[in-house]
Amino acid sequence: MLSLFNAFTDYPSPMDRSLVTSYPSSLVRVVSDSQYKELVRQEAEREALVLENRINRYRTALESLETELVRVRTEAGLLPPAEDTPAS
């Protein structure tokens, strides 16, 4: 009868292990300087786009918070009433 214990104790025979081809754990690629510069440029463009998106999200959040702050202060009477400006 098989059990879970067998999974930890039954090792393949030495013959089975010799048939396994081992590959390096990391892959190294050789590219020309121009290809490398292009890859660096593309990565910089992606990173710049991510940063621009983050900036836009923060600006939107800031505008929302400022609007909410004005609303809270207005409702609490902490802001002076808006003055009427004469039309010219």
N, C-alpha and C positions, 0 to 999 in steps of 0.2 A: 504494500500500500504506500502511495506517495503522500508526503506531507510537506508543509512549508519549510520544515527543517532541511529537506533534501536540496532545496534551492541554494542553501548556504554551505552545504557540505559536499555536494556532488560537483567536482571540478572536471573540466574536460580532460581527456587523456593528452599526454604530451604530443601525440601524433596530430590530434585535432588542433592544438595550439600552433603547431608549425605551419599549418595551412592558412592561418590568419595573416593577412598583409597589413602591416602597420603603416599609417600615414602620419606625417608630421602634424602636430596639434595646431601650428600656426601656418598661415599661407603668406609667402613673401612674393611680391610682384616687383618687377623691375620696369620702370617707365622712363621715358625721356624727360629732360628738363622741361620742355614745352608742355608735355602731357601733365607733368606734376604741377606746373604753374596754372594750367587750366583747371585741374582738380582743386587746387587751393582757392582759385577765384570762384568756382562754383560753390564750394563750401562756405566761403565768405558771403556770397550772395544769399545763400539759404539762411545763414546766421543773422545777417542784416534784416532779412524779411521777418524772421521770428522776433527780433528786437523791436522792429517797427510796429508789429502787431501788438506786442506787449505795451509799448508806449501808447498806442491808440486805445487799448483797453483801459489803461490807467487814466488817460485823459477823460474818457467817457465816465469812468467811475468818479473822478474828481468833480466833473460838471454836475453829476447827479447828487453828490454829497453837498456841493455848494448850494444847489437849488433846495435841497432838503433843509439845510441850515438856515437859509433865508426864510423858508416857510415856517420853521419852528420859531425863529426870532420874531417874525411878524405876528404869528398867532399869540405869542407870549407878550406882545407889546414892547419888545426890546428894541425895535427899530423905529426911528421917527417916521411919521406919516409922510408919504410922498408929497412933495410940493407941486402945486399947479403952476406950470410955466405958461406965461402968456404967449399966444400964437402971434408970430410976426407977419 
